[in-house]
Structure formats: structure tokens, C-alpha cells
Amino acid sequence: MNLTEFNQSDHCEHFYCQERSVSPAVDILLYVCSAAVVLLTVCGNLLIIISVFHFKQLHTPTNTLVLSLAVSDFFIGVFVMPPMFSWTIESCWIFGRDFCIIFLLINGFLTASSTYTIALIAVDRYLALSNPFLYTNTISRRNMCNVVYFNLLLCLVNTIAFYYFNGIFTGYVMCPGECLLTVSQVWFVINLIFSFLFPLSIIIIFYTLVFVIAKKHATAIRELNNHKWSKTQKITSHSMKSERKAAKVLGILVFVFLVCLLPYFVYNLIGDMVELQSEIVHKVLIIMYLSSTINPFIYALFYPWFRKCIKLIITWQIFQPDSALISVFS
């Protein structure tokens, strides 16, 4: 997922800083709104990061993936959103060539890692629902950390290779007022498969399986309700309910991510066939980045433990002795 121009023209005559007839008051309003979105993104994901890092009860394999996603979203809010909002408001890239290269690299890496983390969450929920006891005994937090590290390394290597073979490190010519890269047709297809089609297929396949299993669990729980429960049945029912709830919330997160992601990749698919203005790139990218803003609100809305963590954090109770052992599920 990269800021690229798929028209193979080597000329920059279509790229220029447009004359703007917007009043200063409108500019100020746009910048204030942009700053508010950035602040919500940074602070919301920072709360998730602090919560998962600090409280021992949240040190689970699934939350390791949630933490990875929150870190990516946090850095999108810090490094990607501000220049993108400025570029959109000013209708011109004003940060120069060197920062453009850094921006492209950071954007490509963070968005790719976010996409694959979402795919890993789908696989994780499938494994947890299909056999909760086996999942608990075999999937450890350390193993999940290794998976996260491998995911980050894979996305980093892909990002560097993508930009290297498209000449960003050797003689990249930036069109005036734009921060776009001309991509070869071969690398366009490779990037489309790696950054979108493959992880999207994983997400769709495994969440379809998750919903099928969740439906079976719901039927099993109803059948258990019709009989006197043994201790083992109660544990099984509680485990199924817990995993179904986690799958539901993370399913909402995945759905929001896909809704925000889809416009950009529709643009990628049709951008090579029809001539589209660069302003469209800005709009679809901002929609994609908004998933980073929305994610913390999903946790706050559906997870009582996250709301309790927020309360403990903003009241500075996390600085008390043994605060990491505080129960966030009570």
C-alpha cells in the first residue's frame, strides 16, 4: 500500500501546486479539525499501548497482536497523518524531496504492517475458536511476539525492495508539488497482490470460518442451557462465550478496517486504466488512515476492561506500587 502514481508517463506537466481561493478562516478550521483527528489517533492508540504493556492480565497472545496494531496506528498518527493533511489542505507537497522519500517509506511500511496484523488477528481468532484448549496450551505470548517480529521484518523488506526497484534511492525525480512515485507495471501487480489481495483473502477466509464456528458455539451453548450443567460444561460454555465475544469485537475492527481500506485499493485497480486527479489519492488515503483513529473507540465501546484501563491511566493510578497487578476485568 503505497503513495504511487500508476500512470507510466515520465513527465510532470500534470503535477503542480494549484491556486487556492480559500479564506484564511477556512484554512484554520481545516487545520484545527486535522489536528483534532491526529490527536485522537495518537492519544487513543497510546492508551491501548500503555494498557497492554502495563497490566499483567492483558499480556495474552491476542493482545500482542492488538498491541502491534496499536503501535502501527500510533505511528501513522504521528508520522503519516500530519503531512498528509497538510498536503491535502494546501493542495501541494511543501516538505521537499528528502522528506517525501521518508514519508513514502514510512507510509508503505506502516500500512502494510497494519494490513498483515489484521490478517493475523483473523487467523488468531480462528485458532482460538476452533479449539480453545489446544490454543491455550500451544500459543504462547512469546510465540506470538516472534510472529509479530517476523511480520514487521517481512513488511520492512517488502517496502524497501518495492521502492528500491522503482528507483526511489537512485535518481528519484519528484514532480513539483507532489510526492508520488512512478511504479513499473510488474511491481504494481506484485505490490497489489502482497499488500492487498493476499492479506484480504486471509481475512475473508478465516473470518468466514470464525463466523461459522461462532454460530456452532451459540447452538451448543443453547443446548447446554437446556440441561443441568456439570462443572466441565460450565467451563466449556464460559470459554466459548469469551472467545465468541472476542471474535465479535475483533470482527467489527476488521470490518471497519476493510471499509476504510477498500476505496484506496479500488483507486489502485482503476487508476491505471483511467486518468484520475491526485486529489482523489489524498481523499482515499485519509479514509484509509481513519481506521487508525476509529480502532481505539471500538475497544472503548465494547471492552469494559479498556474503559477501566483508561480510568486508571488518566487518574495516574498506574504509578502506584503493584498497579500492574490490578484486575481490569472486575
TIZA-11645 format. One record per residue (C-alpha): residue number from 1; x, y, z; residue in three letters. Coordinates in steps of 0.001 Angstrom, whole numbers. Example, Ala and Ser with C-alpha at 12.3 -4.5 7.8 and 13.67 -1.06 7.14 Angstrom:
REM residues 2
<1,<12300,-4500,7800>,ALA>
<2,<13670,-1060,7140>,SER>
END
This chain:
REM residues 330
<1,<0,0,0>,MET>
<2,<1945,2970,-1228>,ASN>
<3,<1539,6514,-2407>,LEU>
<4,<2149,5840,-6079>,THR>
<5,<1214,7183,-9470>,GLU>
<6,<438,4290,-11790>,PHE>
<7,<424,6324,-14977>,ASN>
<8,<3726,5387,-16609>,GLN>
<9,<4341,8860,-18042>,SER>
<10,<7810,10218,-17246>,ASP>
<11,<6652,13829,-17333>,HIS>
<12,<5460,16096,-14571>,CYS>
<13,<3394,18562,-16542>,GLU>
<14,<204,17396,-14821>,HIS>
<15,<1649,17968,-11355>,PHE>
<16,<1707,21454,-9929>,TYR>
<17,<610,23405,-6892>,CYS>
<18,<-2895,24621,-7570>,GLN>
<19,<-4024,28147,-6924>,GLU>
<20,<-6288,28185,-3884>,ARG>
<21,<-9102,30651,-3335>,SER>
<22,<-9866,29589,230>,VAL>
<23,<-10229,32124,3019>,SER>
<24,<-7788,32001,5954>,PRO>
<25,<-10694,31160,8288>,ALA>
<26,<-11449,28004,6284>,VAL>
<27,<-7776,27027,6345>,ASP>
<28,<-7659,27480,10113>,ILE>
<29,<-10799,25371,10542>,LEU>
<30,<-9368,22605,8351>,LEU>
<31,<-6100,22582,10280>,TYR>
<32,<-7920,22529,13622>,VAL>
<33,<-10065,19582,12508>,CYS>
<34,<-6971,17795,11188>,SER>
<35,<-5127,18403,14451>,ALA>
<36,<-8108,17002,16375>,ALA>
<37,<-8084,13805,14280>,VAL>
<38,<-4325,13419,14738>,VAL>
<39,<-4646,13992,18497>,LEU>
<40,<-7442,11434,18812>,LEU>
<41,<-5421,8905,16824>,THR>
<42,<-2234,9387,18818>,VAL>
<43,<-3837,9550,22266>,CYS>
<44,<-6338,6731,21654>,GLY>
<45,<-3706,4289,20440>,ASN>
<46,<-1277,5401,23134>,LEU>
<47,<-3880,4412,25735>,LEU>
<48,<-4099,942,24167>,ILE>
<49,<-306,621,24134>,ILE>
<50,<42,1661,27784>,ILE>
<51,<-2816,-638,28846>,SER>
<52,<-1449,-3764,27174>,VAL>
<53,<2116,-3042,28266>,PHE>
<54,<1318,-2206,31871>,HIS>
<55,<-1400,-4550,33103>,PHE>
<56,<-351,-8172,33555>,LYS>
<57,<-3838,-9515,32854>,GLN>
<58,<-3619,-8151,29319>,LEU>
<59,<-387,-9995,28497>,HIS>
<60,<-2066,-12501,26179>,THR>
<61,<-1199,-13710,22649>,PRO>
<62,<-4217,-11960,21122>,THR>
<63,<-3410,-8688,22862>,ASN>
<64,<124,-8939,21471>,THR>
<65,<-1433,-8556,18026>,LEU>
<66,<-3688,-5773,19304>,VAL>
<67,<-586,-4032,20654>,LEU>
<68,<1192,-4389,17305>,SER>
<69,<-1781,-2862,15509>,LEU>
<70,<-1995,-11,18036>,ALA>
<71,<1714,766,17602>,VAL>
<72,<1304,933,13816>,SER>
<73,<-1776,3146,14205>,ASP>
<74,<80,5354,16703>,PHE>
<75,<2964,5959,14294>,PHE>
<76,<516,6582,11446>,ILE>
<77,<-954,9344,13612>,GLY>
<78,<2490,10756,14410>,VAL>
<79,<4359,10495,11097>,PHE>
<80,<1819,9974,8301>,VAL>
<81,<-1345,11905,9099>,MET>
<82,<150,15400,9703>,PRO>
<83,<1977,15711,6338>,PRO>
<84,<-942,14056,4531>,MET>
<85,<-3464,16520,5993>,PHE>
<86,<-1168,19432,5158>,SER>
<87,<-686,18123,1604>,TRP>
<88,<-4457,17833,1182>,THR>
<89,<-5290,21251,2645>,ILE>
<90,<-2542,23110,759>,GLU>
<91,<-3091,21085,-2459>,SER>
<92,<684,20976,-2636>,CYS>
<93,<3556,18971,-1136>,TRP>
<94,<5629,21573,718>,ILE>
<95,<8124,19387,2602>,PHE>
<96,<10738,18763,-72>,GLY>
<97,<12212,15702,-1779>,ARG>
<98,<14073,14101,1134>,ASP>
<99,<11105,14171,3468>,PHE>
<100,<8941,12875,606>,CYS>
<101,<11150,9770,361>,ILE>
<102,<10999,9234,4131>,ILE>
<103,<7234,9754,4061>,PHE>
<104,<6755,7185,1286>,LEU>
<105,<8868,4595,3116>,LEU>
<106,<7149,5095,6477>,ILE>
<107,<3691,5078,4911>,ASN>
<108,<4383,1907,2925>,GLY>
<109,<5803,49,5916>,PHE>
<110,<3135,1070,8455>,LEU>
<111,<141,448,6224>,THR>
<112,<1482,-2946,5128>,ALA>
<113,<2193,-3999,8717>,SER>
<114,<-1314,-2888,9767>,SER>
<115,<-2910,-4931,6996>,THR>
<116,<-982,-8081,7864>,TYR>
<117,<-1627,-7613,11571>,THR>
<118,<-5357,-7554,10825>,ILE>
<119,<-4889,-10777,8839>,ALA>
<120,<-3004,-12340,11769>,LEU>
<121,<-5839,-11338,14108>,ILE>
<122,<-8276,-13203,11852>,ALA>
<123,<-6070,-16333,11950>,VAL>
<124,<-5646,-15994,15717>,ASP>
<125,<-9412,-15802,16311>,ARG>
<126,<-9981,-18841,14117>,TYR>
<127,<-7426,-20902,16047>,LEU>
<128,<-8829,-19745,19402>,ALA>
<129,<-12414,-20569,18442>,LEU>
<130,<-11775,-23841,16635>,SER>
<131,<-10021,-25396,19648>,ASN>
<132,<-9756,-23101,22708>,PRO>
<133,<-7957,-25619,24923>,PHE>
<134,<-5352,-26511,22291>,LEU>
<135,<-4883,-22795,21539>,TYR>
<136,<-4273,-22019,25218>,THR>
<137,<-1733,-24818,25553>,ASN>
<138,<207,-24207,22332>,THR>
<139,<19,-20479,21506>,ILE>
<140,<2149,-18554,23978>,SER>
<141,<2810,-14830,24189>,ARG>
<142,<6452,-15416,23282>,ARG>
<143,<5449,-17322,20149>,ASN>
<144,<3080,-14532,19177>,MET>
<145,<5830,-11952,19719>,CYS>
<146,<8013,-13903,17275>,ASN>
<147,<5155,-13887,14767>,VAL>
<148,<4810,-10108,15160>,VAL>
<149,<8571,-9593,14682>,TYR>
<150,<8541,-11750,11555>,PHE>
<151,<5559,-9823,10223>,ASN>
<152,<7335,-6497,10752>,LEU>
<153,<10517,-7799,9122>,LEU>
<154,<8594,-9133,6126>,LEU>
<155,<6782,-5808,5636>,CYS>
<156,<10035,-3856,6016>,LEU>
<157,<11854,-5987,3441>,VAL>
<158,<8928,-5720,1016>,ASN>
<159,<8722,-1948,1424>,THR>
<160,<12460,-1410,879>,ILE>
<161,<12502,-3777,-2110>,ALA>
<162,<9446,-2137,-3656>,PHE>
<163,<10897,1362,-3500>,TYR>
<164,<14454,286,-4324>,TYR>
<165,<13487,-1447,-7562>,PHE>
<166,<11324,1532,-8522>,ASN>
<167,<14304,3872,-8190>,GLY>
<168,<13435,5897,-5110>,ILE>
<169,<17001,5619,-3778>,PHE>
<170,<18652,6213,-7145>,THR>
<171,<17721,9334,-9039>,GLY>
<172,<14151,9786,-7869>,TYR>
<173,<12735,12898,-9556>,VAL>
<174,<9908,14464,-7570>,MET>
<175,<7300,16327,-9555>,CYS>
<176,<6756,19883,-8267>,PRO>
<177,<4153,19983,-5528>,GLY>
<178,<3597,16215,-5475>,GLU>
<179,<5018,13265,-3531>,CYS>
<180,<4201,10399,-5884>,LEU>
<181,<6268,7613,-7375>,LEU>
<182,<6012,6143,-10846>,THR>
<183,<5791,2377,-10468>,VAL>
<184,<6589,-273,-13065>,SER>
<185,<3710,-2474,-14138>,GLN>
<186,<5383,-5593,-12729>,VAL>
<187,<5890,-4063,-9290>,TRP>
<188,<2394,-2628,-9336>,PHE>
<189,<1000,-6172,-9688>,VAL>
<190,<3416,-7577,-7084>,ILE>
<191,<2507,-4845,-4608>,ASN>
<192,<-1212,-5257,-5259>,LEU>
<193,<-1005,-8994,-4546>,ILE>
<194,<1261,-8703,-1494>,PHE>
<195,<-304,-5630,113>,SER>
<196,<-3974,-6247,-596>,PHE>
<197,<-5184,-9380,-2381>,LEU>
<198,<-3262,-11925,-283>,PHE>
<199,<-3993,-10466,3195>,PRO>
<200,<-7580,-9681,2162>,LEU>
<201,<-8067,-13312,1122>,SER>
<202,<-6740,-14469,4504>,ILE>
<203,<-9072,-12078,6334>,ILE>
<204,<-12173,-13122,4368>,ILE>
<205,<-11462,-16872,4533>,ILE>
<206,<-10628,-17045,8229>,PHE>
<207,<-13366,-14701,9397>,TYR>
<208,<-15882,-16695,7387>,THR>
<209,<-14668,-19759,9282>,LEU>
<210,<-14830,-17769,12543>,VAL>
<211,<-18480,-16874,11981>,PHE>
<212,<-19349,-20475,11123>,VAL>
<213,<-17684,-21748,14313>,ILE>
<214,<-19236,-18951,16411>,ALA>
<215,<-22675,-19998,15143>,LYS>
<216,<-21976,-23607,16151>,LYS>
<217,<-20859,-22425,19591>,HIS>
<218,<-24052,-20419,20022>,ALA>
<219,<-26086,-23526,19214>,THR>
<220,<-24017,-25595,21655>,ALA>
<221,<-24499,-23031,24422>,ILE>
<222,<-28271,-23046,23888>,ARG>
<223,<-28279,-26849,24144>,GLU>
<224,<-26264,-26684,27374>,LEU>
<225,<-28801,-24219,28764>,ASN>
<226,<-31484,-26861,28360>,ASN>
<227,<-29656,-29299,30641>,HIS>
<228,<-28176,-29259,34092>,LYS>
<229,<-24600,-28119,33739>,TRP>
<230,<-21667,-30028,35082>,SER>
<231,<-18508,-28210,36153>,LYS>
<232,<-16780,-29125,32883>,THR>
<233,<-19747,-27887,30846>,GLN>
<234,<-19724,-24569,32694>,LYS>
<235,<-16041,-24076,31929>,ILE>
<236,<-16602,-25018,28297>,THR>
<237,<-19559,-22648,27975>,SER>
<238,<-17657,-19777,29598>,HIS>
<239,<-14689,-20364,27291>,SER>
<240,<-16892,-20402,24196>,MET>
<241,<-18714,-17233,25230>,LYS>
<242,<-15436,-15441,25915>,SER>
<243,<-13930,-16430,22582>,GLU>
<244,<-17123,-15541,20698>,ARG>
<245,<-17177,-12074,22250>,LYS>
<246,<-13518,-11510,21361>,ALA>
<247,<-14189,-12688,17813>,ALA>
<248,<-17193,-10348,17537>,LYS>
<249,<-15297,-7252,18679>,VAL>
<250,<-12259,-8006,16549>,LEU>
<251,<-14600,-8783,13668>,GLY>
<252,<-16000,-5246,13961>,ILE>
<253,<-12441,-3919,13969>,LEU>
<254,<-11633,-5919,10825>,VAL>
<255,<-14835,-4737,9115>,PHE>
<256,<-14042,-1080,9846>,VAL>
<257,<-10510,-1581,8575>,PHE>
<258,<-11723,-3125,5310>,LEU>
<259,<-14314,-378,4766>,VAL>
<260,<-11617,2255,5222>,CYS>
<261,<-9107,322,3115>,LEU>
<262,<-11304,-576,171>,LEU>
<263,<-11540,2877,-1522>,PRO>
<264,<-7762,3133,-1815>,TYR>
<265,<-7374,-239,-3478>,PHE>
<266,<-10317,404,-5783>,VAL>
<267,<-8393,3505,-6798>,TYR>
<268,<-5278,1389,-7320>,ASN>
<269,<-7194,-1008,-9554>,LEU>
<270,<-8797,1643,-11761>,ILE>
<271,<-6053,4280,-11526>,GLY>
<272,<-4037,2535,-14205>,ASP>
<273,<-6993,2416,-16593>,MET>
<274,<-8454,5902,-16232>,VAL>
<275,<-6817,9234,-15539>,GLU>
<276,<-7663,10325,-12007>,LEU>
<277,<-6672,13541,-10279>,GLN>
<278,<-4129,13352,-7489>,SER>
<279,<-6661,14917,-5087>,GLU>
<280,<-8512,11610,-5177>,ILE>
<281,<-5387,9904,-3822>,VAL>
<282,<-5453,12241,-823>,HIS>
<283,<-9105,11578,-62>,LYS>
<284,<-8933,7779,-261>,VAL>
<285,<-5729,7715,1784>,LEU>
<286,<-7280,9854,4510>,ILE>
<287,<-10252,7463,4603>,ILE>
<288,<-7798,4584,4984>,MET>
<289,<-5938,6324,7811>,TYR>
<290,<-9187,6980,9672>,LEU>
<291,<-9288,3308,10679>,SER>
<292,<-6318,4131,12919>,SER>
<293,<-8473,6774,14607>,THR>
<294,<-11565,4594,14942>,ILE>
<295,<-9915,1478,16411>,ASN>
<296,<-9491,2828,19991>,PRO>
<297,<-13159,3843,20045>,PHE>
<298,<-14136,269,19121>,ILE>
<299,<-12241,-1019,22164>,TYR>
<300,<-13714,1689,24408>,ALA>
<301,<-17231,880,23194>,LEU>
<302,<-17117,-2913,23508>,PHE>
<303,<-14451,-3663,26131>,TYR>
<304,<-15180,-2674,29763>,PRO>
<305,<-11584,-3565,30674>,TRP>
<306,<-10291,-895,28285>,PHE>
<307,<-12539,1743,29851>,ARG>
<308,<-11228,723,33276>,LYS>
<309,<-7647,962,31986>,CYS>
<310,<-8318,4475,30711>,ILE>
<311,<-9634,5479,34119>,LYS>
<312,<-6583,4044,35864>,LEU>
<313,<-4245,5779,33423>,ILE>
<314,<-5789,9260,33461>,ILE>
<315,<-6065,9198,37268>,THR>
<316,<-2341,8286,37496>,TRP>
<317,<-3103,5113,39465>,GLN>
<318,<-707,3179,37219>,ILE>
<319,<2170,4851,39079>,PHE>
<320,<1156,3237,42347>,GLN>
<321,<3120,198,43623>,PRO>
<322,<1950,-3101,42111>,ASP>
<323,<-528,-1275,39851>,SER>
<324,<344,-3734,37076>,ALA>
<325,<-1403,-6429,39100>,LEU>
<326,<-4699,-4536,39338>,ILE>
<327,<-7589,-6581,37952>,SER>
<328,<-9053,-4840,34915>,VAL>
<329,<-11804,-7409,34368>,PHE>
<330,<-13695,-6881,37618>,SER>
END
